[in-house]
């Protein structure tokens, strides 16, 4: 392995780690602020964090140092529509993911979200895309992994957060297919920044309209659940306007900044740099380790326990994701849409997104 490929692999491993620990930030942030408030702040920060990179690339293209990635003539109206569509689907995915993390563990959220890798090529069939045998073999492994994660040694009940996170994975898969179509007509960085901005706006609206009812809804869904005493967006704004100190805002600053700047701006930049030199097989496998980093972060920073059932489920899910990407790993071109973030059509799913 040459030095450039080795450096790229290290950067991709760091990217996967940042995205994996992003699930820890998502969980920790809700110790202080509501789920939609957290998403609203971090996605606006994420959108803004990509602007320097956008301006940098624009300057390089003007000097001819970097070729344009999209056809000329993409007007503002078209950009507005594309980012709006992508941001709408992204909001549904991240909102459900964040709600799921209220109930489930960080490790479960990380690996269950990875189910989108398996779902994407399956959904692509309905759009005329092709897929092969590895997709179906990977699906069997992933479904087996979900079974063990759902049971976790308790056959009497299933964690509602796991179910909600599975639904979010469906929207993550839809998001990839949407991005796959839109990214051919718009700069990927502009699309990413725009969709993050729309997701942040949607999240703030949901924070005002829905967040006051999330606690009651959560107790109905899981009566024994001990809800975090977070601050809603409305309560937070009132506290700030009244001039009263809210220590929770400062406590929430680290997970919010991590989710908005590290998971989006830093990790996305590292991915762009690394994938210029990384072999596709390396990138695909390394980025599938995001769930493993999430599980490790949950154990280390959130005190979560890993049961034998969960461990078996995580292992099967990881195998399923890698098997699904087998044709990409071995360089075959008969699969049109990949579920992997290694696909150039996929800017960033959250990290946990």
C-alpha positions in Angstrom: 0.0 0.0 0.0 1.4 3.4 -1.0 1.6 6.3 1.4 -1.2 8.2 -0.2 -3.6 5.3 0.1 -2.5 4.7 3.7 -3.1 8.3 4.5 -6.5 8.1 2.9 -7.5 5.0 4.9 -6.5 6.8 8.1 -8.6 9.8 7.2 -11.6 7.6 6.3 -11.2 5.8 9.6 -11.2 9.1 11.4 -14.3 10.1 9.4 -16.1 6.9 10.4 -15.1 7.6 14.0 -16.4 11.1 14.0 -19.7 10.0 12.5 -20.0 7.1 14.9 -19.4 9.3 17.9 -21.9 11.7 16.5 -24.6 9.4 17.8 -23.2 9.9 21.2 -23.5 13.7 20.7 -27.1 13.2 19.6 -27.9 11.3 22.7 -26.0 13.7 25.0 -27.5 16.8 23.5 -31.0 15.7 24.5 -29.9 15.7 28.2 -30.3 19.5 27.9 -32.4 20.5 24.9 -35.2 18.9 23.0 -34.7 16.7 20.0 -35.9 19.1 17.4 -34.1 22.0 19.0 -30.9 20.0 18.9 -31.3 19.1 15.2 -32.2 22.7 14.3 -29.1 24.2 15.8 -26.7 21.6 14.6 -27.9 21.4 11.0 -27.8 25.2 10.6 -24.2 25.1 12.0 -23.5 22.2 9.6 -24.8 24.2 6.7 -22.7 27.2 7.6 -19.6 25.1 8.2 -19.6 24.0 4.5 -19.6 27.5 3.1 -15.8 28.0 3.4 -15.3 24.8 1.5 -17.8 25.9 -1.2 -16.1 29.3 -1.6 -12.7 27.6 -1.7 -13.7 25.2 -4.5 -15.4 28.1 -6.4 -12.1 30.1 -6.2 -10.1 27.1 -7.5 -12.5 26.6 -10.4 -12.2 30.2 -11.4 -8.4 29.7 -11.6 -8.8 26.4 -13.5 -7.1 24.5 -10.6 -10.3 22.3 -10.2 -12.8 21.4 -12.9 -16.5 22.1 -12.5 -18.4 19.1 -11.3 -21.8 20.0 -12.7 -23.1 21.4 -16.1 -23.1 25.2 -16.3 -26.4 27.1 -16.0 -27.8 25.7 -12.8 -29.9 28.7 -11.8 -30.9 29.8 -8.3 -34.5 28.6 -8.7 -33.3 25.1 -9.7 -30.9 25.1 -6.8 -33.6 26.2 -4.4 -36.0 23.4 -5.6 -33.3 20.7 -5.4 -32.1 21.6 -1.9 -35.7 21.9 -0.8 -36.5 18.3 -1.9 -33.3 16.9 -0.5 -33.8 18.8 2.8 -37.4 17.6 3.2 -36.4 13.9 3.0 -33.4 14.5 5.2 -35.5 16.1 7.8 -37.8 13.1 8.0 -34.8 10.8 8.4 -33.0 12.8 11.1 -36.2 13.6 13.0 -37.1 10.0 13.3 -33.6 9.0 14.1 -33.4 11.6 16.9 -36.7 10.5 18.3 -35.6 6.9 18.2 -32.4 7.8 20.2 -34.6 9.0 23.0 -35.5 5.4 23.8 -32.7 3.2 22.4 -29.0 3.0 23.0 -26.4 4.8 20.9 -25.0 1.5 19.7 -28.4 0.3 18.5 -29.1 3.6 16.8 -25.7 3.4 15.0 -26.1 -0.1 13.6 -29.9 0.1 12.9 -29.3 3.3 10.9 -26.8 1.4 8.9 -29.7 -0.7 7.6 -30.1 2.0 4.9 -27.0 0.5 3.2 -29.0 -2.7 2.6 -32.3 -1.0 1.8 -30.9 1.5 -0.8 -30.2 -1.0 -3.6 -33.5 -2.8 -2.9 -35.5 0.5 -3.2 -33.5 1.3 -6.3 -35.1 -1.7 -8.1 -38.4 0.3 -8.2 -36.6 3.1 -10.0 -35.2 0.7 -12.7 -31.9 0.2 -11.0 -30.1 -3.1 -11.1 -28.9 -5.2 -8.2 -27.4 -8.6 -7.7 -27.3 -11.6 -5.4 -25.1 -9.9 -2.7 -27.9 -7.5 -2.0 -30.3 -10.3 -1.0 -27.6 -12.2 0.9 -26.8 -9.0 2.8 -30.5 -8.4 3.5 -30.7 -11.9 5.1 -27.7 -11.1 7.4 -29.1 -7.6 8.2 -32.6 -8.9 9.1 -30.9 -11.5 11.3 -29.0 -8.7 12.9 -32.2 -6.7 13.5 -33.8 -9.7 15.1 -31.0 -10.0 17.7 -30.9 -6.3 18.3 -34.6 -6.1 18.8 -34.7 -9.1 21.2 -31.5 -8.2 23.1 -32.3 -11.1 25.4 -35.8 -9.8 26.2 -38.5 -11.6 24.2 -41.4 -9.9 26.0 -41.1 -6.5 24.4 -39.3 -4.5 21.7 -37.7 -1.2 22.3 -39.9 1.4 20.5 -36.8 3.4 19.8 -35.4 0.5 17.7 -38.6 0.5 15.6 -38.5 4.3 15.1 -34.9 4.1 14.0 -35.7 1.4 11.5 -38.3 3.7 10.0 -35.7 6.4 9.9 -33.4 4.0 8.0 -36.1 3.7 5.3 -36.0 7.5 4.8 -32.1 7.5 4.8 -32.3 5.0 1.9 -34.9 7.3 0.1 -32.5 10.2 0.8 -29.7 8.4 -1.0 -31.8 7.8 -4.0 -32.9 11.4 -4.1 -29.3 12.6 -3.8 -28.3 10.2 -6.5 -30.6 11.9 -8.9 -30.1 15.5 -7.9 -26.3 15.5 -7.6 -25.9 15.1 -11.3 -27.3 18.6 -11.8 -25.9 20.5 -8.8 -22.6 20.9 -7.0 -22.5 18.3 -4.2 -21.3 20.8 -1.7 -24.0 23.3 -2.5 -26.6 20.5 -2.4 -25.3 19.4 1.0 -25.2 22.9 2.5 -28.6 23.7 1.2 -30.3 20.6 2.4 -28.8 21.0 5.8 -30.2 24.5 5.9 -33.7 23.3 5.0 -33.4 20.5 7.6 -32.5 23.1 10.2 -35.4 25.3 9.3 -37.8 22.3 9.4 -36.4 21.3 12.8 -36.9 24.7 14.3 -40.5 24.7 13.1 -41.1 21.2 14.6 -39.4 22.4 17.8 -42.0 25.1 18.2 -45.0 23.1 17.1 -44.3 19.6 18.4 -41.6 19.6 21.0 -43.9 20.6 23.9 -45.8 17.4 23.3 -42.8 15.0 22.9 -42.6 14.3 26.6 -46.3 13.2 26.8 -46.0 11.2 23.7 -42.9 9.4 24.9 -44.5 8.5 28.2 -47.5 7.0 26.3 -45.2 5.0 24.0 -43.0 3.8 26.9 -44.7 4.3 30.3 -41.6 3.2 32.2 -39.3 5.6 30.4 -37.6 8.3 32.4 -37.7 11.3 30.1 -34.7 13.7 30.2 -35.5 17.1 31.6 -34.6 19.0 28.5 -35.5 22.6 27.7 -37.8 23.2 24.7 -37.0 25.8 22.1 -39.8 28.1 23.3 -38.6 27.8 26.9 -35.0 28.4 25.9 -35.9 31.5 24.0 -38.0 32.8 26.9 -35.1 32.2 29.3 -32.7 34.1 27.0 -35.0 37.0 26.4 -35.7 37.3 30.2 -32.0 37.5 30.8 -32.0 34.5 33.0 -29.0 32.1 32.9 -29.7 28.7 31.5 -26.7 26.5 32.4 -28.1 23.7 30.2 -27.4 25.7 27.1 -23.7 25.8 28.0 -23.8 22.1 28.8 -25.4 21.3 25.5 -22.9 23.4 23.6 -20.3 20.6 23.2 -22.7 17.9 21.7 -24.3 20.6 19.6 -21.0 21.9 18.2 -19.8 18.3 17.7 -23.0 17.4 15.8 -23.0 20.5 13.7 -19.3 21.2 13.0 -17.4 17.9 13.5 -20.0 15.5 12.1 -20.7 17.7 9.1 -18.0 20.2 8.3 -14.9 18.4 9.5 -15.9 14.8 8.6 -17.3 15.7 5.2 -14.1 17.6 4.4 -12.0 14.6 5.5 -14.1 12.3 3.4 -13.8 14.4 0.3 -10.0 14.6 0.7 -9.6 10.9 1.5 -11.7 9.5 -1.3 -9.4 11.1 -3.9 -6.7 8.5 -3.0 -8.6 5.7 -1.2 -9.3 2.5 -3.1 -13.1 2.0 -3.3 -12.9 -1.3 -1.4 -11.1 0.3 1.5 -13.5 3.3 1.6 -16.6 1.1 1.6 -15.4 -1.2 4.4 -14.0 1.5 6.6 -17.1 3.7 6.4 -19.3 0.7 7.4 -17.5 0.8 10.7 -19.5 3.9 11.8 -21.9 1.7 13.8 -19.0 0.1 15.6 -17.7 3.5 16.7 -21.2 4.4 17.8 -21.4 1.3 20.0 -18.0 1.9 21.4 -18.8 5.6 22.2 -22.1 4.5 23.9 -20.2 2.1 26.1 -17.4 4.5 26.9 -19.2 7.8 27.3 -22.8 6.9 28.0 -22.2 3.8 30.2 -24.3 1.5 27.9 -24.0 -2.2 28.3 -23.5 -4.6 25.4 -25.4 -7.9 25.7 -24.4 -11.0 23.8 -27.6 -10.6 21.8 -26.7 -7.1 20.9 -23.2 -8.1 20.0 -24.5 -10.8 17.7 -26.9 -8.4 16.1 -24.2 -5.8 15.5 -21.9 -8.4 13.9 -24.7 -9.6 11.6 -25.6 -6.1 10.6 -22.0 -5.3 9.8 -21.7 -8.4 7.7 -24.9 -7.6 5.9 -23.7 -4.1 5.1 -20.4 -5.3 3.7 -21.9 -8.1 1.7 -24.4 -5.7 0.1 -21.5 -3.6 -1.1 -19.6 -6.7 -2.4 -19.9 -5.7 -6.1 -18.7 -2.2 -5.3 -15.8 -3.6 -3.3 -14.7 -5.8 -6.1 -15.1 -3.1 -8.7 -18.1 -4.4 -10.7 -20.1 -1.8 -12.4 -23.5 -3.6 -12.8 -25.0 -1.9 -9.7 -26.3 1.6 -10.5 -27.0 2.9 -7.0 -24.9 2.0 -3.9 -26.1 2.2 -0.4 -22.6 3.1 0.7 -21.4 6.6 1.6 -18.5 5.7 -0.7 -20.8 6.6 -3.5 -20.1 10.1 -4.9 -23.8 10.6 -4.9 -24.0 10.5 -1.2 -22.7 13.6 0.6 -23.4 12.8 4.2 -26.2 11.0 6.1 -25.9 12.7 9.4 -23.9 11.2 12.0 -24.7 10.2 12.7 -25.7 12.2 10.9 
